[in-house]
Amino acid sequence: MRWIDRLSTAQRVVVIIALGLALAIVASYLTSLGTRAGWYAYAPLTGQAFPPPGSGEPGWLRVIIWLAAISLWAAASATVLRQSPDRSVPE
């Protein structure tokens, strides 16, 4: 018996939402690595910030990170929300 089998459907949904939020935080952190913040030789008090080109991760890597996080979340959701074989469906 898996530990997830003891949870009700509402509790399973809460687990899935919490997992999705955790994966979003991790993916957001991973995609923000390498970005720099600060002063980039723009005219002070003009409100125009020009970060140097090439700062941060390449776009294709960001897409791969987000797709991996979404795929992991979808697979975990299917596993958690799957009916166990010994659990009968109420009619």
Secondary structure per residue as TSV (DSSP state, phi and psi in degrees):
chain	resnum	aa	ss	phi	psi
A	1	M	-	360.0	125.2
A	2	R	-	-78.3	155.1
A	3	W	G	-66.4	-28.4
A	4	I	G	-72.2	-21.8
A	5	D	G	-67.2	-22.5
A	6	R	G	-82.1	-7.6
A	7	L	S	-89.5	149.1
A	8	S	-	-78.7	172.6
A	9	T	H	-62.6	-40.8
A	10	A	H	-63.3	-40.5
A	11	Q	H	-66.8	-35.2
A	12	R	H	-65.6	-39.9
A	13	V	H	-63.5	-40.1
A	14	V	H	-63.4	-39.9
A	15	V	H	-62.4	-42.3
A	16	I	H	-66.0	-42.0
A	17	I	H	-65.4	-43.1
A	18	A	H	-63.5	-39.6
A	19	L	H	-65.2	-40.3
A	20	G	H	-62.7	-41.8
A	21	L	H	-65.6	-41.5
A	22	A	H	-64.0	-43.0
A	23	L	H	-66.8	-34.8
A	24	A	H	-65.6	-39.1
A	25	I	H	-65.3	-44.0
A	26	V	H	-64.6	-44.7
A	27	A	H	-64.9	-39.7
A	28	S	H	-63.9	-41.2
A	29	Y	H	-64.2	-44.6
A	30	L	H	-65.3	-36.0
A	31	T	H	-77.4	-18.4
A	32	S	H	-90.7	-5.2
A	33	L	T	-63.6	137.8
A	34	G	T	89.8	-9.3
A	35	T	-	-82.6	143.3
A	36	R	-	-113.6	146.8
A	37	A	-	-123.8	150.8
A	38	G	S	140.8	-159.7
A	39	W	-	-90.0	126.8
A	40	Y	-	-120.8	45.0
A	41	A	S	60.6	38.3
A	42	Y	-	-98.0	163.7
A	43	A	-	-69.2	122.9
A	44	P	T	-60.1	146.9
A	45	L	T	64.7	17.7
A	46	T	S	-98.1	-15.5
A	47	G	-	79.2	9.5
A	48	Q	-	-108.4	116.9
A	49	A	-	-111.4	131.7
A	50	F	-	-123.1	91.6
A	51	P	-	-66.9	149.5
A	52	P	-	-63.9	145.7
A	53	P	T	-65.0	146.2
A	54	G	T	85.0	8.8
A	55	S	-	-80.8	138.8
A	56	G	S	91.5	-179.6
A	57	E	S	-77.0	152.3
A	58	P	-	-63.6	155.1
A	59	G	H	-60.0	-39.5
A	60	W	H	-65.5	-32.7
A	61	L	H	-71.8	-36.2
A	62	R	H	-63.3	-41.2
A	63	V	H	-63.5	-43.0
A	64	I	H	-63.3	-41.8
A	65	I	H	-62.0	-46.0
A	66	W	H	-67.6	-39.1
A	67	L	H	-64.7	-38.0
A	68	A	H	-64.7	-43.0
A	69	A	H	-64.7	-42.5
A	70	I	H	-67.0	-40.0
A	71	S	H	-64.7	-42.2
A	72	L	H	-63.6	-40.4
A	73	W	H	-66.0	-41.2
A	74	A	H	-65.5	-41.9
A	75	A	H	-65.8	-42.3
A	76	A	H	-66.1	-37.4
A	77	S	H	-63.5	-43.4
A	78	A	H	-64.2	-36.9
A	79	T	H	-70.4	-44.3
A	80	V	H	-71.3	-39.4
A	81	L	H	-85.4	-3.0
A	82	R	S	-67.6	139.6
A	83	Q	-	-73.9	136.0
A	84	S	-	-75.9	151.7
A	85	P	T	-63.3	-30.3
A	86	D	T	-88.6	-3.3
A	87	R	-	-93.8	121.6
A	88	S	-	-86.0	148.0
A	89	V	-	-88.2	123.7
A	90	P	-	-67.2	140.7
A	91	E	-	-112.3	360.0
